[in-house]
Amino acid sequence: MEDYNDPQMIEMRDRFLSRYEEPVMGTPYEGEHVYVDGGPYDPTEVLQEEFGGKYGDDKIARVAADLTARSGEWVKRQDLGR
């Protein structure tokens, strides 16, 4: 992942990673991941929903692209108890 110097980008990345994880971390797999609790989630949509209007679209796009490069799919973290 990119090492950001911008506090807004760091906040967005850290907030996303505190709530979402890669499916391989615990999502059931039966030939493909089975999204029993919703998902997969798109980083761009999640970040736009939470930070759109607060931070610039260019910053949101950079963080989302970095997260998408790490994993094409994301699910809500298992340890949050939903």
N, C-alpha and C positions, 0 to 999 in steps of 0.2 A: 504494500500500500504506500501511497505517496505520503511523504512527511511534510505536512502543511505547516506554514508559518502564520497562517491567518487564523485568529481565534474563532471566527464564525465557522470556518470550514472544519476546524477541529471539533467544535461543538456539534455540528451536524453529523460528522462521522461517528463520534463517540456515542451520541444519542441513538443513532441507528443501530450500532453494534451492541448497545446495551439492551436492545429490544428484539433484535432479529439475529438469526444464525443461519448458517448453511444447512440445507436439508440433511446432509450426511451426518450431522451432529445428533440425530435422533428421530428423524421422520421415518415411519415405516417404509420399507422398500419391497415391492413385489414385481420385479422386472422394471419398475419405475417407482419414483416416490409417490406415496399415497398421502395426500394432504388432508388429513382428518380434521384439522383445526383451522382450515383456511390456508390460502396461499396457492401458489407461490406469490410473494410480494415483490414488486418492482421498486428498486431504490428511488428512481426518479419520482414515481407517484407518491411514495411515502414521504420523501423529503419536500416535495412541492406542497403536499397537504399540510405539513407541519411548519415549514419555514418560508413558503411562498409569500411574498409581500413583506416579509421581515428581512430576508437576505436576498441578494441579487441572484437572478436566474443563472448567471454565468458561474457563480460559486456553487449553486445547487447542482448544476450540470457537471461540474468537475468532480465533485464528491460522488455523485451518482455513477458517473463513468468509472471511477476508481473502484467503487463497490461492485459494479456489474462485471468489471474485469476480474475481480476476485472470485465471484460466483454469479452465474446467470440466474439463479433462483435463491430466494430467501424465505424463511418461515419465522414465525414468532418463536422466541426462545422458550425452550421446554422448562427451564428453571424459574420462569415467572409465574407459573401456576395458573395462567389464563384465567 
